[in-house]
């Protein structure tokens, strides 16, 4: 189970997304929605909220032909110490 953080508790969708990304990463909002059987809009909004709260991180943005905006791939942000947070995902560029 994930460690509880102070503040407003996460909802069931956010908890499900964090648990999914703990085992499989990086995933786009559409892939998350497909695996959790959610609406794509709900997955996108929840991922954006989790990024602003510092629980998720945008690892990669890719352009897809026919899409109006780049697609973001999300991964967890893990806290290493009290002052610094790092992602556990590394990519070659």
Sine and cosine of phi, psi and omega as CSV:
sin_phi,cos_phi,sin_psi,cos_psi,sin_omega,cos_omega
0.00,0.00,0.46,-0.89,-0.03,-1.00
-0.99,0.17,0.51,-0.86,0.01,-1.00
-0.94,0.33,0.73,-0.68,0.01,-1.00
-0.96,0.29,0.66,-0.75,0.04,-1.00
-0.93,-0.37,0.43,-0.90,0.01,-1.00
-0.92,0.38,0.40,-0.91,0.00,-1.00
0.96,-0.29,-0.25,-0.97,-0.02,-1.00
-0.90,0.44,0.73,-0.69,-0.01,-1.00
-0.93,0.37,0.46,-0.89,0.03,-1.00
-0.96,0.28,0.51,-0.86,0.06,-1.00
-0.99,0.16,0.08,-1.00,-0.04,-1.00
-0.91,0.41,-0.53,0.85,0.02,-1.00
-0.93,0.36,-0.71,0.70,0.00,-1.00
-0.89,0.45,-0.66,0.75,0.03,-1.00
-0.89,0.45,-0.65,0.76,0.01,-1.00
-0.90,0.43,-0.64,0.77,0.02,-1.00
-0.91,0.42,-0.69,0.72,0.01,-1.00
-0.90,0.44,-0.64,0.77,0.03,-1.00
-0.92,0.40,-0.62,0.78,0.04,-1.00
-0.91,0.42,-0.71,0.71,-0.02,-1.00
-0.95,0.31,-0.28,0.96,0.09,-1.00
-0.94,0.34,-0.46,0.89,-0.03,-1.00
-0.98,-0.22,-0.51,0.86,-0.02,-1.00
-0.74,-0.67,0.80,-0.60,0.04,-1.00
-0.41,-0.91,0.38,-0.92,-0.22,0.98
-0.98,0.17,0.49,-0.87,0.02,-1.00
-0.73,-0.68,0.52,-0.85,0.09,-1.00
-1.00,0.08,0.19,-0.98,0.02,-1.00
-0.89,0.45,-0.58,0.81,0.02,-1.00
-0.92,0.39,-0.65,0.76,0.04,-1.00
-0.92,0.40,-0.62,0.78,0.05,-1.00
-0.89,0.45,-0.71,0.71,-0.01,-1.00
-0.88,0.47,-0.64,0.77,0.00,-1.00
-0.91,0.42,-0.70,0.71,-0.06,-1.00
-0.95,0.33,-0.56,0.83,-0.03,-1.00
-0.99,-0.11,0.03,1.00,-0.03,-1.00
0.83,0.56,0.79,0.62,0.02,-1.00
-0.93,-0.37,0.23,-0.97,0.20,-0.98
-0.95,0.32,0.63,-0.77,-0.03,-1.00
-0.88,0.48,-0.62,0.78,0.02,-1.00
-0.88,0.48,-0.68,0.73,0.00,-1.00
-0.90,0.44,-0.64,0.77,0.02,-1.00
-0.92,0.39,-0.68,0.73,0.00,-1.00
-0.90,0.44,-0.72,0.70,-0.02,-1.00
-0.90,0.43,-0.68,0.73,0.00,-1.00
-0.91,0.41,-0.66,0.76,0.03,-1.00
-0.90,0.44,-0.66,0.75,0.04,-1.00
-0.88,0.47,-0.67,0.74,0.04,-1.00
-0.89,0.45,-0.67,0.74,-0.01,-1.00
-0.93,0.36,-0.52,0.85,0.09,-1.00
-0.92,0.40,-0.69,0.72,-0.01,-1.00
-0.92,0.38,-0.46,0.89,0.04,-1.00
-1.00,0.09,-0.13,0.99,0.04,-1.00
1.00,0.07,0.27,0.96,0.00,-1.00
-1.00,-0.05,-0.50,0.87,0.05,-1.00
-0.87,-0.50,0.27,-0.96,0.02,-1.00
-0.67,-0.74,0.64,-0.77,0.11,-0.99
-0.99,0.17,0.91,-0.42,-0.07,-1.00
-1.00,0.02,-0.61,0.79,-0.11,-0.99
-0.48,-0.88,0.64,-0.77,0.11,-0.99
-0.88,-0.48,0.79,-0.61,0.00,-1.00
-0.81,-0.59,0.55,-0.84,0.07,-1.00
-1.00,0.02,0.73,-0.68,0.06,-1.00
-0.89,-0.46,0.72,-0.69,-0.02,-1.00
-0.86,0.50,0.78,-0.63,0.01,-1.00
1.00,-0.07,-0.16,0.99,0.02,-1.00
-1.00,-0.07,0.57,-0.82,-0.01,-1.00
-0.98,0.22,-0.44,0.90,-0.03,-1.00
-0.68,-0.73,0.33,-0.94,0.00,-1.00
-0.91,0.42,0.49,-0.87,0.02,-1.00
-1.00,-0.07,0.77,-0.64,-0.02,-1.00
-1.00,-0.07,0.64,-0.77,0.13,-0.99
-0.96,-0.27,0.73,-0.69,-0.09,-1.00
-0.94,-0.34,0.53,-0.85,0.11,-0.99
-0.58,-0.81,0.30,-0.95,0.01,-1.00
-0.95,0.31,0.48,-0.88,0.18,-0.98
-0.96,-0.27,0.82,-0.58,0.00,-1.00
-0.95,-0.30,0.64,-0.77,-0.01,-1.00
-1.00,0.04,0.86,-0.51,-0.01,-1.00
-1.00,0.01,-0.75,0.66,0.05,-1.00
-0.73,-0.68,-0.07,-1.00,-0.03,-1.00
-0.95,0.32,-0.43,0.90,-0.08,-1.00
-0.98,-0.20,-0.45,0.89,-0.17,-0.98
-0.84,-0.54,0.64,-0.77,0.11,-0.99
-0.87,-0.50,0.67,-0.74,0.01,-1.00
-0.75,-0.66,0.45,-0.89,0.11,-0.99
-1.00,0.07,0.52,-0.85,0.02,-1.00
-1.00,-0.02,0.06,1.00,-0.03,-1.00
-0.97,-0.23,0.76,-0.66,0.02,-1.00
-0.83,-0.56,0.68,-0.74,0.00,-1.00
-0.80,-0.60,0.54,-0.84,0.14,-0.99
-1.00,0.07,0.68,-0.73,0.00,-1.00
-0.95,-0.32,0.00,0.00,0.00,0.00
